[in-house]
Amino acid sequence: MLRLHLIPKLGGKIDLVKRYGKWAVGTGSTDGIRKAYAEELVKCGVNIILISRNKEKLEAISRSISETYKVETDFIVADFSKGREEIGILVNNVGMFYSYLYYFTNLSEDMLWDMININIASANMMTRIMLPGTVEKKGAIVNISSASCCQPTPMLTIYGASKVTLRSFSKHIEHYDCASKGIFVQSLTPFVISTKMTTCSGMASERSFFFPSPEEYASNAISTLRLSSRTTGYWKHAIIMLLWALLPIWLKMYFQGQVFLCFSGNLRNCLL
């Protein structure tokens, strides 16, 4: 844990441009942890191509990043539910959460396909498109999953399953497609981040010891690049993960069920 989360901070920022090249691509980078991770990249001098479906947000964020950090930015409008610069880093971060908490049998077919296309297919397709271009730079692929891939997710069945799939995809592509080419693949599995949604629902407070802001999380996560292929990305979340692993599965199921039931009403109100 010290090697992963403390030592990199003491050594200062890593030279991402020298290691991976001048350009990175970030999907879904218009808010929350997605936007914060993109900003951490440009703080290191990396130019960025933003991909999301909201043109107005993309234009505003692209302009803001360019003016604030004096880097080159570009954006591509893409809706991942529908399924040539040199790229050194690919960040697969576009994702979809439930609008409400559902039992699996109550999910609509459209929502099921949207979850699959956005949370799974987009990362697979972006990796397939970008992988050949990262070989020369021996680049990096960062897949931002969720700690829900490591624990029961009552009433979030497909969301949790999609994050398990993304973690498994990272593991397999690392060993069988990327390691021999010198390409680094990282799977990030954060717990709760203090966003507008989690604060409103009561899952996290605006200032909480274990629930960082998107900016704080991204700053810690990017310092683990090249050090660990599977990590929570944040040292406090690593502590939670260690403690969580000690609990028996029946207790995890009970605890998670109570937590989701407690916050389901607040989550519904946040989305109204």
PASEBA-1860 file (N, C-alpha, C; in nm, 3 decimals):
! residues 272
1> MLRLHLIP> 0.082/-0.120/0.000/0.000/0.000/0.000/0.086/0.127/0.000 ~ 0.196/0.123/0.076/0.285/0.239/0.079/0.348/0.262/-0.058 ~ 0.391/0.152/-0.123/0.454/0.164/-0.255/0.356/0.221/-0.357 ~ 0.229/0.185/-0.341/0.130/0.222/-0.441/0.073/0.361/-0.420 ~ 0.047/0.398/-0.293/-0.027/0.521/-0.268/0.055/0.634/-0.206 ~ 0.164/0.604/-0.134/0.240/0.708/-0.065/0.367/0.746/-0.139 ~ 0.448/0.648/-0.176/0.577/0.676/-0.240/0.563/0.758/-0.368 ~ 0.465/0.728/-0.456/0.451/0.811/-0.578/0.424/0.957/-0.547
9> KLGGKIDL> 0.350/0.984/-0.437/0.322/1.122/-0.399/0.448/1.194/-0.355 ~ 0.536/1.123/-0.286/0.661/1.184/-0.238/0.755/1.213/-0.353 ~ 0.744/1.136/-0.459/0.834/1.153/-0.573/0.789/1.258/-0.673 ~ 0.675/1.322/-0.648/0.625/1.422/-0.742/0.550/1.358/-0.857 ~ 0.502/1.441/-0.948/0.422/1.393/-1.060/0.509/1.318/-1.160 ~ 0.452/1.211/-1.215/0.523/1.136/-1.317/0.514/1.207/-1.451 ~ 0.614/1.187/-1.534/0.618/1.250/-1.666/0.540/1.164/-1.764 ~ 0.409/1.191/-1.774/0.324/1.109/-1.860/0.355/1.132/-2.007
17> VKRYGKWA> 0.391/1.255/-2.044/0.421/1.286/-2.184/0.541/1.205/-2.232 ~ 0.645/1.202/-2.150/0.766/1.128/-2.186/0.738/0.978/-2.194 ~ 0.654/0.930/-2.103/0.629/0.785/-2.096/0.529/0.737/-2.201 ~ 0.420/0.816/-2.224/0.311/0.767/-2.307/0.285/0.849/-2.433 ~ 0.344/0.967/-2.442/0.317/1.052/-2.558/0.229/1.171/-2.523 ~ 0.198/1.253/-2.624/0.134/1.382/-2.599/-0.019/1.376/-2.590 ~ -0.080/1.266/-2.634/-0.226/1.265/-2.644/-0.288/1.152/-2.563 ~ -0.407/1.182/-2.506/-0.488/1.082/-2.437/-0.633/1.097/-2.483
25> VGTGSTDG> -0.710/0.991/-2.469/-0.853/0.993/-2.501/-0.930/0.957/-2.375 ~ -1.033/1.036/-2.344/-1.118/1.007/-2.229/-1.263/1.004/-2.268 ~ -1.333/0.893/-2.237/-1.475/0.883/-2.269/-1.558/0.927/-2.149 ~ -1.673/0.989/-2.177/-1.764/1.031/-2.071/-1.704/1.133/-1.977 ~ -1.621/1.225/-2.031/-1.540/1.313/-1.945/-1.604/1.450/-1.922 ~ -1.735/1.454/-1.896/-1.801/1.583/-1.880/-1.840/1.617/-1.737 ~ -1.827/1.523/-1.644/-1.861/1.554/-1.505/-1.801/1.450/-1.411 ~ -1.809/1.480/-1.281/-1.766/1.386/-1.179/-1.623/1.338/-1.193
33> IRKAYAEE> -1.600/1.212/-1.160/-1.466/1.154/-1.164/-1.411/1.153/-1.306 ~ -1.499/1.143/-1.406/-1.454/1.140/-1.546/-1.387/1.270/-1.583 ~ -1.451/1.381/-1.548/-1.394/1.513/-1.577/-1.268/1.536/-1.495 ~ -1.272/1.494/-1.366/-1.156/1.515/-1.278/-1.034/1.437/-1.326 ~ -1.056/1.315/-1.375/-0.944/1.234/-1.425/-0.883/1.299/-1.548 ~ -0.968/1.352/-1.636/-0.919/1.422/-1.756/-0.836/1.543/-1.716 ~ -0.881/1.616/-1.614/-0.807/1.735/-1.570/-0.673/1.697/-1.509 ~ -0.667/1.583/-1.439/-0.538/1.539/-1.383/-0.440/1.504/-1.495
41> LVKCGVNI> -0.489/1.448/-1.604/-0.403/1.418/-1.717/-0.344/1.545/-1.777 ~ -0.428/1.647/-1.797/-0.378/1.769/-1.861/-0.288/1.847/-1.767 ~ -0.306/1.831/-1.636/-0.214/1.894/-1.541/-0.072/1.840/-1.560 ~ -0.064/1.719/-1.612/0.067/1.658/-1.640/0.118/1.692/-1.779 ~ 0.047/1.782/-1.849/0.092/1.827/-1.980/0.041/1.746/-2.097 ~ -0.051/1.653/-2.071/-0.104/1.568/-2.178/-0.220/1.638/-2.248 ~ -0.216/1.643/-2.381/-0.330/1.692/-2.457/-0.440/1.587/-2.453 ~ -0.567/1.630/-2.464/-0.674/1.533/-2.446/-0.785/1.547/-2.550
49> ILISRNKE> -0.837/1.432/-2.590/-0.955/1.425/-2.676/-1.070/1.374/-2.590 ~ -1.174/1.456/-2.575/-1.288/1.421/-2.491/-1.398/1.361/-2.578 ~ -1.459/1.254/-2.529/-1.567/1.189/-2.602/-1.688/1.176/-2.511 ~ -1.800/1.233/-2.553/-1.925/1.221/-2.478/-2.040/1.254/-2.573 ~ -2.163/1.241/-2.525/-2.278/1.263/-2.614/-2.334/1.404/-2.607 ~ -2.292/1.483/-2.507/-2.346/1.617/-2.490/-2.252/1.721/-2.551 ~ -2.288/1.773/-2.667/-2.200/1.864/-2.740/-2.175/1.993/-2.662 ~ -2.280/2.047/-2.600/-2.265/2.173/-2.527/-2.166/2.160/-2.411
57> KLEAISRS> -2.179/2.052/-2.335/-2.086/2.028/-2.224/-1.944/2.007/-2.276 ~ -1.931/1.931/-2.384/-1.799/1.905/-2.441/-1.731/2.033/-2.484 ~ -1.805/2.121/-2.552/-1.749/2.247/-2.598/-1.702/2.331/-2.480 ~ -1.787/2.341/-2.377/-1.754/2.424/-2.261/-1.633/2.369/-2.185 ~ -1.631/2.238/-2.162/-1.521/2.177/-2.087/-1.392/2.180/-2.167 ~ -1.401/2.153/-2.297/-1.283/2.157/-2.383/-1.220/2.296/-2.382 ~ -1.304/2.399/-2.392/-1.255/2.537/-2.391/-1.194/2.571/-2.255 ~ -1.263/2.530/-2.147/-1.214/2.560/-2.012/-1.079/2.494/-1.985
65> ISETYKVE> -1.064/2.367/-2.022/-0.938/2.295/-2.000/-0.826/2.358/-2.080 ~ -0.855/2.392/-2.206/-0.753/2.451/-2.293/-0.703/2.584/-2.239 ~ -0.797/2.668/-2.193/-0.761/2.800/-2.143/-0.693/2.793/-2.006 ~ -0.736/2.700/-1.922/-0.683/2.690/-1.786/-0.544/2.627/-1.783 ~ -0.525/2.520/-1.859/-0.401/2.443/-1.849/-0.309/2.459/-1.969 ~ -0.352/2.541/-2.068/-0.267/2.571/-2.185/-0.224/2.445/-2.259 ~ -0.318/2.355/-2.281/-0.292/2.233/-2.358/-0.387/2.229/-2.477 ~ -0.360/2.139/-2.570/-0.450/2.122/-2.683/-0.562/2.026/-2.645
73> TDFIVADF> -0.683/2.060/-2.686/-0.797/1.973/-2.660/-0.880/1.957/-2.788 ~ -0.948/1.847/-2.796/-1.043/1.824/-2.903/-1.155/1.739/-2.846 ~ -1.267/1.733/-2.913/-1.376/1.651/-2.862/-1.451/1.584/-2.976 ~ -1.514/1.472/-2.942/-1.594/1.395/-3.035/-1.729/1.367/-2.969 ~ -1.836/1.403/-3.038/-1.970/1.375/-2.987/-2.006/1.231/-3.024 ~ -2.031/1.148/-2.923/-2.064/1.007/-2.948/-2.157/0.956/-2.840 ~ -2.263/0.889/-2.882/-2.357/0.826/-2.788/-2.326/0.676/-2.785 ~ -2.271/0.628/-2.676/-2.226/0.489/-2.671/-2.341/0.389/-2.660
81> SKGREEIG> -2.463/0.437/-2.635/-2.575/0.344/-2.634/-2.610/0.301/-2.775 ~ -2.563/0.371/-2.878/-2.581/0.333/-3.019/-2.460/0.255/-3.064 ~ -2.446/0.224/-3.036/-2.332/0.141/-3.066/-2.253/0.142/-3.201 ~ -0.605/1.154/-3.703/-0.540/1.044/-3.644/-0.406/1.083/-3.576 ~ -0.451/1.119/-3.447/-0.335/1.151/-3.364/-0.284/1.024/-3.294 ~ -0.156/1.026/-3.258/-0.099/0.912/-3.186/-0.153/0.912/-3.044 ~ -0.210/0.802/-3.000/-0.271/0.792/-2.868/-0.183/0.706/-2.778 ~ -0.143/0.762/-2.664/-0.061/0.688/-2.570/-0.140/0.632/-2.453
89> ILVNNVGM> -0.250/0.700/-2.415/-0.331/0.658/-2.301/-0.478/0.656/-2.342 ~ -0.545/0.546/-2.314/-0.690/0.536/-2.335/-0.755/0.517/-2.199 ~ -0.851/0.604/-2.166/-0.925/0.593/-2.041/-1.070/0.559/-2.074 ~ -1.111/0.436/-2.044/-1.249/0.393/-2.065/-1.328/0.421/-1.937 ~ -1.410/0.528/-1.942/-1.476/0.572/-1.820/-1.624/0.603/-1.840 ~ -1.672/0.593/-1.963/-1.814/0.618/-1.984/-1.893/0.510/-1.912 ~ -2.001/0.548/-1.845/-2.076/0.449/-1.768/-2.219/0.493/-1.745 ~ -2.302/0.397/-1.711/-2.444/0.421/-1.686/-2.483/0.355/-1.555
97> FYSYLYYF> -2.558/0.429/-1.474/-2.609/0.376/-1.347/-2.760/0.361/-1.358 ~ -2.821/0.290/-1.265/-2.966/0.276/-1.267/-3.033/0.410/-1.238 ~ -3.147/0.433/-1.302/-3.225/0.552/-1.268/-3.296/0.532/-1.134 ~ -3.340/0.409/-1.108/-3.393/0.369/-0.978/-3.337/0.230/-0.948 ~ -3.356/0.184/-0.825/-3.312/0.049/-0.791/-3.419/-0.051/-0.834 ~ -3.378/-0.150/-0.915/-3.472/-0.246/-0.970/-3.430/-0.389/-0.937 ~ -3.530/-0.477/-0.920/-3.502/-0.619/-0.929/-3.482/-0.653/-1.076 ~ -3.402/-0.754/-1.103/-3.366/-0.787/-1.241/-3.489/-0.809/-1.329
105> TNLSEDML> -3.591/-0.876/-1.276/-3.710/-0.907/-1.355/-3.792/-0.783/-1.389 ~ -3.766/-0.672/-1.321/-3.840/-0.549/-1.348/-3.768/-0.455/-1.444 ~ -3.648/-0.493/-1.487/-3.573/-0.410/-1.582/-3.636/-0.417/-1.720 ~ -3.645/-0.302/-1.787/-3.694/-0.301/-1.924/-3.585/-0.355/-2.017 ~ -3.627/-0.405/-2.132/-3.530/-0.456/-2.228/-3.438/-0.345/-2.277 ~ -3.494/-0.224/-2.296/-3.413/-0.111/-2.342/-3.305/-0.076/-2.241 ~ -3.342/-0.076/-2.112/-3.243/-0.043/-2.009/-3.135/-0.150/-2.001 ~ -3.174/-0.275/-2.019/-3.078/-0.384/-2.016/-2.976/-0.369/-2.128
113> WDMININI> -3.022/-0.340/-2.248/-2.931/-0.323/-2.361/-2.845/-0.197/-2.347 ~ -2.905/-0.089/-2.294/-2.827/0.034/-2.272/-2.713/0.008/-2.174 ~ -2.742/-0.066/-2.068/-2.639/-0.096/-1.968/-2.526/-0.178/-2.029 ~ -2.562/-0.275/-2.113/-2.461/-0.358/-2.178/-2.379/-0.276/-2.277 ~ -2.447/-0.196/-2.360/-2.377/-0.118/-2.463/-2.285/-0.012/-2.403 ~ -2.335/0.058/-2.301/-2.258/0.170/-2.245/-2.149/0.121/-2.151 ~ -2.181/0.028/-2.061/-2.084/-0.013/-1.958/-1.986/-0.120/-2.005 ~ -2.022/-0.195/-2.109/-1.935/-0.304/-2.154/-1.886/-0.283/-2.297
121> ASANMMTR> -1.981/-0.271/-2.390/-1.944/-0.267/-2.533/-1.857/-0.147/-2.567 ~ -1.884/-0.031/-2.505/-1.808/0.090/-2.538/-1.659/0.071/-2.507 ~ -1.628/0.013/-2.390/-1.487/-0.010/-2.353/-1.422/-0.111/-2.446 ~ -1.496/-0.216/-2.482/-1.443/-0.316/-2.575/-1.412/-0.255/-2.711 ~ -1.506/-0.176/-2.763/-1.488/-0.119/-2.896/-1.380/-0.012/-2.898 ~ -1.377/0.074/-2.796/-1.274/0.179/-2.791/-1.135/0.116/-2.781 ~ -1.123/0.009/-2.702/-0.994/-0.059/-2.689/-0.953/-0.121/-2.822 ~ -1.048/-0.182/-2.890/-1.018/-0.243/-3.020/-0.973/-0.138/-3.122
129> IMLPGTVE> -1.036/-0.021/-3.118/-1.001/0.086/-3.211/-0.863/0.144/-3.180 ~ -0.837/0.167/-3.051/-0.717/0.240/-3.011/-0.593/0.152/-2.989 ~ -0.613/0.023/-2.965/-0.501/-0.064/-2.928/-0.386/-0.064/-3.030 ~ -0.413/-0.074/-3.160/-0.300/-0.074/-3.254/-0.214/0.052/-3.246 ~ -0.277/0.167/-3.218/-0.202/0.292/-3.211/-0.122/0.310/-3.085 ~ -0.149/0.229/-2.982/-0.076/0.242/-2.856/0.048/0.152/-2.851 ~ 0.062/0.064/-2.949/0.173/-0.031/-2.948/0.307/0.039/-2.959 ~ 0.318/0.135/-3.052/0.446/0.203/-3.075/0.494/0.276/-2.951
137> KKGAIVNI> 0.400/0.340/-2.879/0.437/0.415/-2.758/0.442/0.327/-2.634 ~ 0.405/0.198/-2.651/0.393/0.109/-2.534/0.307/0.179/-2.429 ~ 0.186/0.212/-2.471/0.099/0.299/-2.394/0.027/0.232/-2.279 ~ -0.086/0.293/-2.240/-0.161/0.246/-2.124/-0.310/0.251/-2.154 ~ -0.382/0.154/-2.100/-0.527/0.149/-2.108/-0.580/0.144/-1.966 ~ -0.662/0.242/-1.929/-0.720/0.249/-1.795/-0.870/0.226/-1.806 ~ -0.919/0.118/-1.746/-1.061/0.088/-1.744/-1.115/0.116/-1.603 ~ -1.202/0.215/-1.593/-1.255/0.252/-1.461/-1.381/0.171/-1.434
145> SSASCCQP> -1.366/0.073/-1.348/-1.475/-0.017/-1.311/-1.540/0.036/-1.183 ~ -1.562/-0.049/-1.087/-1.625/-0.009/-0.961/-1.602/-0.119/-0.859 ~ -1.601/-0.081/-0.732/-1.588/-0.181/-0.626/-1.708/-0.275/-0.623 ~ -1.815/-0.238/-0.692/-1.931/-0.326/-0.699/-1.899/-0.457/-0.770 ~ -1.785/-0.460/-0.842/-1.744/-0.585/-0.907/-1.689/-0.685/-0.806 ~ -1.667/-0.640/-0.683/-1.606/-0.726/-0.580/-1.701/-0.754/-0.465 ~ -1.830/-0.719/-0.480/-1.923/-0.734/-0.370/-2.064/-0.755/-0.423 ~ -2.156/-0.804/-0.339/-2.295/-0.820/-0.381/-2.358/-0.684/-0.412
153> TPMLTIYG> -2.445/-0.681/-0.513/-2.512/-0.556/-0.549/-2.662/-0.581/-0.564 ~ -2.734/-0.594/-0.452/-2.879/-0.617/-0.458/-2.950/-0.505/-0.533 ~ -3.040/-0.543/-0.623/-3.120/-0.449/-0.703/-3.036/-0.366/-0.799 ~ -2.910/-0.403/-0.812/-2.821/-0.342/-0.912/-2.750/-0.453/-0.989 ~ -2.825/-0.559/-1.017/-2.765/-0.682/-1.070/-2.684/-0.660/-1.196 ~ -2.743/-0.596/-1.296/-2.675/-0.580/-1.424/-2.562/-0.478/-1.414 ~ -2.581/-0.374/-1.332/-2.473/-0.277/-1.312/-2.351/-0.347/-1.252 ~ -2.373/-0.424/-1.144/-2.262/-0.495/-1.081/-2.198/-0.595/-1.176
161> ASKVTLRS> -2.282/-0.667/-1.253/-2.230/-0.765/-1.347/-2.149/-0.699/-1.457 ~ -2.192/-0.580/-1.500/-2.117/-0.509/-1.606/-1.979/-0.468/-1.557 ~ -1.968/-0.434/-1.429/-1.838/-0.395/-1.373/-1.748/-0.516/-1.353 ~ -1.807/-0.631/-1.321/-1.729/-0.755/-1.315/-1.673/-0.787/-1.453 ~ -1.756/-0.770/-1.554/-1.713/-0.797/-1.692/-1.598/-0.706/-1.732 ~ -1.607/-0.578/-1.695/-1.501/-0.483/-1.731/-1.370/-0.519/-1.662 ~ -1.378/-0.561/-1.536/-1.256/-0.603/-1.465/-1.196/-0.727/-1.531 ~ -1.281/-0.822/-1.567/-1.233/-0.944/-1.632/-1.173/-0.914/-1.769
169> FSKHIEHY> -1.237/-0.824/-1.843/-1.185/-0.782/-1.973/-1.045/-0.724/-1.958 ~ -1.026/-0.640/-1.855/-0.895/-0.579/-1.830/-0.790/-0.686/-1.804 ~ -0.826/-0.783/-1.721/-0.731/-0.889/-1.684/-0.690/-0.973/-1.804 ~ -0.787/-1.010/-1.885/-0.758/-1.099/-1.998/-0.683/-1.027/-2.110 ~ -0.723/-0.903/-2.139/-0.653/-0.831/-2.247/-0.511/-0.796/-2.204 ~ -0.492/-0.776/-2.073/-0.357/-0.748/-2.023/-0.265/-0.868/-2.048 ~ -0.310/-0.985/-2.011/-0.224/-1.104/-2.018/-0.206/-1.157/-2.160 ~ -0.311/-1.149/-2.241/-0.307/-1.217/-2.371/-0.286/-1.125/-2.491
177> DCASKGIF> -0.308/-0.995/-2.474/-0.296/-0.904/-2.588/-0.195/-0.792/-2.567 ~ -0.171/-0.753/-2.443/-0.095/-0.631/-2.419/0.042/-0.651/-2.355 ~ 0.056/-0.746/-2.265/0.181/-0.761/-2.190/0.301/-0.780/-2.283 ~ 0.285/-0.863/-2.383/0.397/-0.891/-2.474/0.434/-0.771/-2.560 ~ 0.342/-0.674/-2.570/0.366/-0.554/-2.650/0.411/-0.436/-2.564 ~ 0.421/-0.458/-2.433/0.463/-0.351/-2.344/0.355/-0.251/-2.310 ~ 0.228/-0.287/-2.337/0.116/-0.198/-2.307/0.064/-0.229/-2.167 ~ 0.051/-0.125/-2.086/0.005/-0.141/-1.947/-0.147/-0.128/-1.942
185> VQSLTPFV> -0.212/-0.222/-1.876/-0.358/-0.220/-1.859/-0.390/-0.211/-1.711 ~ -0.473/-0.114/-1.675/-0.510/-0.096/-1.534/-0.662/-0.097/-1.518 ~ -0.709/-0.168/-1.416/-0.850/-0.169/-1.380/-0.866/-0.098/-1.246 ~ -0.940/0.013/-1.245/-0.965/0.089/-1.123/-1.101/0.049/-1.066 ~ -1.106/0.020/-0.935/-1.231/-0.024/-0.873/-1.262/0.061/-0.749 ~ -1.301/0.186/-0.769/-1.329/0.274/-0.655/-1.459/0.238/-0.584 ~ -1.463/0.272/-0.455/-1.589/0.268/-0.382/-1.663/0.399/-0.409 ~ -1.744/0.443/-0.315/-1.827/0.562/-0.338/-1.741/0.688/-0.348
193> ISTKMTTC> -1.769/0.769/-0.450/-1.706/0.900/-0.468/-1.809/1.006/-0.432 ~ -1.767/1.113/-0.370/-1.859/1.218/-0.327/-1.900/1.306/-0.445 ~ -2.006/1.265/-0.515/-2.060/1.341/-0.628/-2.195/1.399/-0.588 ~ -2.257/1.474/-0.678/-2.390/1.530/-0.650/-2.490/1.419/-0.620 ~ -2.482/1.311/-0.699/-2.577/1.201/-0.683/-2.559/1.130/-0.549 ~ -2.436/1.096/-0.511/-2.414/1.022/-0.387/-2.440/1.109/-0.265 ~ -2.413/1.239/-0.276/-2.440/1.330/-0.165/-2.590/1.347/-0.146 ~ -2.663/1.364/-0.256/-2.807/1.382/-0.249/-2.876/1.259/-0.193
201> SGMASERS> -2.830/1.142/-0.234/-2.894/1.017/-0.191/-2.858/0.979/-0.048 ~ -2.756/1.045/0.008/-2.713/1.014/0.143/-2.604/0.910/0.151 ~ -2.558/0.860/0.035/-2.452/0.759/0.035/-2.319/0.816/0.083 ~ -2.299/0.946/0.058/-2.173/1.009/0.098/-2.200/1.155/0.131 ~ -2.126/1.209/0.226/-2.138/1.350/0.257/-2.039/1.428/0.171 ~ -2.057/1.560/0.167/-1.967/1.642/0.086/-1.824/1.634/0.137 ~ -1.808/1.619/0.269/-1.675/1.606/0.326/-1.672/1.481/0.412 ~ -1.616/1.376/0.359/-1.612/1.249/0.428/-1.473/1.189/0.418
209> FFFPSPEE> -1.429/1.125/0.524/-1.294/1.069/0.528/-1.274/0.962/0.421 ~ -1.372/0.874/0.405/-1.357/0.762/0.313/-1.411/0.789/0.173 ~ -1.487/0.896/0.155/-1.548/0.922/0.025/-1.492/1.051/-0.033 ~ -1.389/1.042/-0.117/-1.321/1.161/-0.169/-1.403/1.232/-0.276 ~ -1.365/1.355/-0.303/-1.421/1.427/-0.417/-1.366/1.364/-0.544 ~ -1.430/1.387/-0.658/-1.376/1.335/-0.784/-1.233/1.382/-0.809 ~ -1.205/1.508/-0.773/-1.071/1.564/-0.796/-0.966/1.494/-0.710 ~ -1.000/1.469/-0.583/-0.905/1.402/-0.493/-0.882/1.258/-0.539
217> YASNAIST> -0.990/1.191/-0.578/-0.975/1.053/-0.624/-0.889/1.045/-0.749 ~ -0.917/1.131/-0.847/-0.842/1.127/-0.973/-0.694/1.154/-0.950 ~ -0.663/1.248/-0.860/-0.524/1.281/-0.830/-0.450/1.160/-0.774 ~ -0.517/1.084/-0.686/-0.455/0.964/-0.630/-0.447/0.852/-0.732 ~ -0.554/0.835/-0.808/-0.559/0.723/-0.903/-0.451/0.734/-1.010 ~ -0.430/0.855/-1.060/-0.335/0.871/-1.170/-0.191/0.845/-1.123 ~ -0.166/0.861/-0.993/-0.032/0.834/-0.941/-0.002/0.685/-0.933 ~ -0.106/0.601/-0.946/-0.086/0.456/-0.943/-0.063/0.398/-1.082
225> LRLSSRTT> -0.071/0.482/-1.184/-0.052/0.435/-1.321/0.085/0.371/-1.337 ~ 0.088/0.253/-1.393/0.209/0.174/-1.418/0.258/0.099/-1.293 ~ 0.195/0.123/-1.178/0.240/0.056/-1.056/0.155/-0.066/-1.021 ~ 0.028/-0.062/-1.055/-0.060/-0.174/-1.022/-0.166/-0.189/-1.130 ~ -0.186/-0.311/-1.175/-0.285/-0.335/-1.281/-0.427/-0.344/-1.226 ~ -0.442/-0.374/-1.098/-0.573/-0.378/-1.035/-0.565/-0.311/-0.899 ~ -0.637/-0.201/-0.883/-0.632/-0.124/-0.760/-0.760/-0.042/-0.744 ~ -0.791/-0.007/-0.620/-0.904/0.084/-0.598/-0.869/0.224/-0.645
233> GYWKHAII> -0.740/0.254/-0.654/-0.698/0.387/-0.699/-0.688/0.490/-0.589 ~ -0.725/0.451/-0.466/-0.728/0.547/-0.355/-0.698/0.471/-0.227 ~ -0.603/0.520/-0.149/-0.554/0.441/-0.036/-0.661/0.413/0.070 ~ -0.752/0.507/0.091/-0.859/0.484/0.188/-0.956/0.377/0.139 ~ -0.979/0.375/0.009/-1.063/0.270/-0.048/-0.994/0.135/-0.041 ~ -0.861/0.135/-0.047/-0.786/0.010/-0.032/-0.806/-0.048/0.108 ~ -0.814/0.039/0.208/-0.840/-0.006/0.346/-0.978/-0.069/0.354 ~ -1.079/-0.002/0.294/-1.215/-0.058/0.294/-1.216/-0.195/0.228
241> MLLWALLP> -1.145/-0.206/0.116/-1.142/-0.333/0.042/-1.081/-0.445/0.127 ~ -0.975/-0.414/0.200/-0.911/-0.514/0.286/-1.005/-0.560/0.397 ~ -1.074/-0.465/0.460/-1.167/-0.499/0.568/-1.287/-0.575/0.514 ~ -1.336/-0.533/0.398/-1.453/-0.596/0.336/-1.425/-0.743/0.303 ~ -1.302/-0.772/0.262/-1.265/-0.908/0.224/-1.271/-1.004/0.343 ~ -1.267/-0.951/0.465/-1.269/-1.036/0.584/-1.410/-1.083/0.620 ~ -1.513/-1.019/0.566/-1.651/-1.051/0.603/-1.700/-1.173/0.526 ~ -1.782/-1.258/0.590/-1.843/-1.372/0.519/-1.946/-1.323/0.418
249> IWLKMYFQ> -1.973/-1.401/0.315/-2.061/-1.359/0.207/-2.203/-1.331/0.256 ~ -2.253/-1.408/0.354/-2.390/-1.385/0.401/-2.404/-1.250/0.468 ~ -2.299/-1.208/0.539/-2.303/-1.078/0.605/-2.293/-0.965/0.503 ~ -2.211/-0.986/0.399/-2.203/-0.887/0.292/-2.338/-0.870/0.224 ~ -2.406/-0.981/0.195/-2.537/-0.976/0.129/-2.638/-0.900/0.215 ~ -2.639/-0.932/0.345/-2.733/-0.865/0.435/-2.704/-0.716/0.444 ~ -2.578/-0.683/0.464/-2.538/-0.543/0.479/-2.571/-0.462/0.354 ~ -2.534/-0.515/0.237/-2.559/-0.444/0.112/-2.708/-0.428/0.087
257> GQVFLCFS> -2.786/-0.529/0.119/-2.931/-0.520/0.101/-2.991/-0.409/0.185 ~ -2.947/-0.398/0.310/-2.998/-0.294/0.399/-2.955/-0.155/0.352 ~ -2.832/-0.144/0.306/-2.781/-0.015/0.258/-2.860/0.033/0.138 ~ -2.880/-0.055/0.039/-2.950/-0.015/-0.083/-3.096/0.017/-0.055 ~ -3.160/-0.058/0.034/-3.298/-0.028/0.070/-3.308/0.107/0.139 ~ -3.209/0.137/0.222/-3.208/0.264/0.296/-3.198/0.383/0.203 ~ -3.114/0.370/0.099/-3.087/0.484/0.012/-3.174/0.487/-0.114 ~ -3.254/0.383/-0.136/-3.331/0.377/-0.261/-3.432/0.491/-0.271
265> GNLRNCLL> -3.496/0.525/-0.158/-3.592/0.635/-0.160/-3.525/0.768/-0.187 ~ -3.411/0.793/-0.124/-3.338/0.917/-0.149/-3.290/0.926/-0.292 ~ -3.245/0.813/-0.347/-3.198/0.811/-0.486/-3.311/0.848/-0.580 ~ -3.430/0.796/-0.555/-3.545/0.829/-0.638/-3.573/0.979/-0.635 ~ -3.567/1.039/-0.515/-3.593/1.182/-0.502/-3.488/1.265/-0.573 ~ -3.363/1.218/-0.574/-3.255/1.292/-0.641/-3.275/1.299/-0.791 ~ -3.345/1.200/-0.846/-3.360/1.193/-0.991/-3.489/1.257/-1.039 ~ -3.575/1.302/-0.946/-3.700/1.366/-0.985/-3.677/1.508/-1.032
END
